[in-house]
Amino acid sequence: MAADPTPNPHATAEEVQAAYADPKLANVLYHDWEAGTYDEKWSISYDERCIDYATGRFHAAAGSADRPYEKVMELGSGTGFFLLNLMQGGIGQKGYVTDLSPGMVEVALRNARNLGLDVAGRVADAERIPYDDESFDLVVGHAVLHHIPDLPTAFREVRRVLKPGGRFVFAGEPTRVGDRYARKLGHATWWLTTNLTKLAPLRDWRRPQEELDESSRAAALEAVVDLHTFDPGELETLARDSGMVDVRAVTEEFAAALFGWPVRTFEAAVPREKLGFGWAMFAYRTWQRLSWLDERVLSKVLPREVFYNVLISGRKPA
């Protein structure tokens, strides 16, 4: 079905409680809740910065594209960050966004219209993709696999909708080790920031309590929707078991993640007007330098399991 929703942006306490027993409901509530502010929250843009980031992740997973892919579907598209920036980077021509959250599909389609991109969209369950067999040349996703309850079924669905020889690329998935230290860093930064800003000299840096409470409720839902973390080797096996070939998982971000997670948590805990362009450039440039360190040095001496992100690619047999 085409998405034309008017989602309720604020889940009630009763809905949050019900979501603990239903991860798909939790996904809809959490992502509908976040849809309107998601790009701002995660510093998502549709300019050169994020085009380079998205295409860089694609090439890290799949190598250099030998052609632009004619029909590309994003699974769990959110606001369209990955697909729309890949299309702007010349990797895809006709795009299709799918997400379990009506609110996210609505925002993704609006972003595509604003960019002048040829994109259609549907509210869709990754375990029952509403497209015919052999529909797509490429299926992509960013930070989606860890939200899907039944991953073997989802991979079989991806294989079904791919054309023979078609490729899949999933990026931005948390490793088991990386998720552990990222959550600890995030919790510590949130506790420290929200408590220090209670002190009189720092009260101008404190967000209103109702906003902090709403962020805490969102975090409670986020803990429900994050269902999986991954060992890179086990993720490769999962993809191969679905019938995919040429499967390869790579990892990235160790030093960059140790820096990035406290920074993102701090930014979520203080009033946005306190953080100007200088802060944004400091955070971005530092993340870039640490990513360079990860790629050029640390990836050669550390096991891939300790990095935060895992990316995986493969093909449907021709």
N, C-alpha and C positions, 0 to 999 in steps of 0.2 A: 504494500500500500504506500501511496505517496504521503509524505509528511506534511501536515498542515496543522500542527498542534498549538495549543495555548497552555503550556505546562505551568503548574503551580510551582513557583520558584522556591517555596519554603516548605520543607517537609515538617509535619507536626511531630511532637514527641511520640505519639502513638504510632505514626508511620515508621519512624526510626526503629521503634521497638519491634514492629512486625517485620522489618527488613532483616533483623538478625536471623530469622528463620528462612529467609528467601533471598539468596544472593542476587538473583535477577531483579527482583523488586528493589533491592538496595542499589543496584547499578542504575536503574531508572531514576530513583529518587535523588541519588547523589549527583548524577551527571545532569539531570534537569535543573537541580539546584545551582550547579556550578556554571551552566552553559553561558549565561549572560556575562559573566566576569572571568571566564576561564582563560581567554587569551591574555587579558591584563595580568591575571594572577601568575601565569607561567611565562610572562614576557614573550608571548608568541606574536610574530609579525609575519607579513607576507611580502617582505622586501629582500634585498640581497643577503642580509644577515641570516635569515632563516631559510632562504633558498639554498645558500651554501651549506647550511647545517643539514638540511634534509637530503640533498643530493650527496653530500659527503657520507651520510649514514647508509644510503642506498649503495654507493660504490664500495664502501667498506665491507658490506655484506655480500654483494653480488658481483663485484668487479665492475669494469666499465661496461655500460650498456652498449650493445652492438647495434641498436636501433631504437627509435622512439616506439614505445608500446602503444598500439592503437586504442585498446579498451582496457582501462585500469580501474579496479575496484579497491576501495579501502574498507577494510573490516574494522569496525569500532572506530569510526573516523573522528569522533569528537567534533571539534569545530572546523575540521578539515586541514589542520596544520600540515600533516605529512603529504597527503595527496595533492593539495593545492600548490604547495611549494615544489613538489616534484614535477607537476605539470608546468609550472613557470620555469623550471630548470630544464625543460625539454625532454623529460623522461616519459611523459604520458600525453596523449592527445585528447581522448574522450574519457571523462572521469565519472565515477559512480561512488557516492558516499553512502555508507550504511552504518547504523548504530542502533543499539537497543533503546537509547534515550531520544525521544522525540525532540526535546529541546536542543540537543546537540545537532541533530540533523537539520533542524531549522536554521541554526546559526551557521552551519557549514554551507548550506545552500545560499544563504545571504552573503557570506564571504566570497563564494564563487561568483555570484552575480556582480558584486562590487569589483572583482578582479577581471570580469569579462571572460571567464573560463566556461567551457562547455561541460557542465556537470549536472547529473541527475542524482536523486537521492531517495532512499527508502528507510523506514524504520525496520530493522531486521535483527533477528537472533542469529548469532554466529554458528549455532548448532543446526539451524535450518535456513540456510541462505536462500532468499526468495528470487533466485535467478536460475535459468535453464542450464543444463549440462553444457560444458565447453563454451561458455559465454565470454571469457576474459583472457587476454594475453598476459596480464600481470595482476596479482593480488598483493596488496601491501597492508601494513598495519604498524602503528607506533603505540607502544605501551597499552596493548589490548589483550594479549594472550593471558596475562596474569589475572584478568577479570572473568575469563570464560570458565564456567564450571566443568564442562566435559570437553577437554582438549582433544582427545582422540577423535571424537565425532566432528569437532570443528575442523581439524586437519583433513579429515576425509571429505568434508564439504568443500573446503578450499580446493582439494584435488578434483572434485567433481566439476566445479564451475570453471576450472582452468581449461584452456584449449590444450591439445597435445603439444608438449614442448614448452608450455607456458610456465612462467616463473612466479614464485612467491618470495617476498622479503618482509620480515618482521623485525623491528628495531625497538630499542628502548625498554627491554624487559629486565626486571631485576634478578640478579643472581642471588642465591641463598646467602652467601657471605656478605655481599654488598648491601642487601636489604637489612641485614642485622645491624651493621654499623651505621647505615643511613638513618634508621629509625631511632637508634640511641642518640645520635647527634641531633636529630630534629627535636626529640623530646627534651633533651638537655637545654638546647637553645631556646625553646619555647618557655620552659620553666624559668630560666635565667632572665630572659627579656621581660616577661610579664611580671616578674617579681621586682626586678630592679626599677622598672618604670612606675612602681608604686611609691618610690622615694620622691620627696618633694622636688629636688633639683631636676628630676627626669620626668615629671608628670606630663610635660608637654609632648613627650614621646610615647605616651600611653594612649592606645585606642580606647574608645568608649567600651565599658564593660559589656554592653549588649552585643557589640561587634565581636568581642573576644569570645563571648558565650556562643554566638552563632558559628564562629570558626571552630570551636570545640565540638559542636554538634556535627559540623561537616566532617571533622576529623574522625568522629565516632562512626559515621557512615563509611568513610574512606577505609577504615580498618576492616569493615565488613566486605567491601567490594574487592579488596586486594586478596585474591584467593590463593595465588601460587607465587612461589619463587623458584628459580631454576638452577639446576646444574647444567652447564653447557653440553656435556656429553649426553645426559639424559634427554635434553631437548632435541638433540640430533636424532637420537633413537626414536623418539616420539614421531618426528616427521618422517623418518624412513619407514616406520611401521604403517604409516598411512598410504604408502606406495610412492612416496617422492624419491627422486634420485638427485645425485650431485649435491647432497645436503652438507652444509658447512655452517658452523656457529663460530663467531668471533666475539671477543669482549673488549670493552673500553671503559675508561673513566675509573681511576683509582684516586690519584691525588686530586683530580678535578671534582670528584664526588665528595671527598673529605672536606673540600672547601665549599662546594656548591650547596650541599644540604643545609648547613648552618646559615648560609646567606639567604636562601629562599625562606627558611623559617623565620629569620629575623625580619625580612621584608613583609611577611604576613602578619607579624606581631606589632608593627609600629605604624603610625599614620603615614599614608603614602606621600602626603605633601612634604614630609620631612626628608624624603629621599629625592634628591634632584638628579640632573643629568650626569653630574660628576660621579655620584655613587654608581649609577647604572654603568658607566663606562669603566670604572674601577672593577666592578664585579665581572663584567663581560670580558675585559682584557685579561684579568687574572685567570678566569676560567679557561680562556684560550691558551694561555701560556702553560697552565697545568695539563691541559689536554695534549699539548705538544710533548710535554715531558712524559705523559702516559704512553703516547704512541711511539715516540722515538727511543725511549730509554726503558721505562718500567715494564712495558709489554714484553721486552726481551729477557727480563730477569725474574719476573713474578709469574706464578701460575695463573692461567686465565680465570680460574674460579674466584680469585679475590677481587676482580674488577666489578664495578657496579652494574653496568649494562651488558646484556647479551643480545646479539643480533644474529638472525638465522635466515638462510636463503636456501633454495633448492628449486627443482623443476618437476613438473609432471612428465612422465616418460613420453617421448615423441611417438 
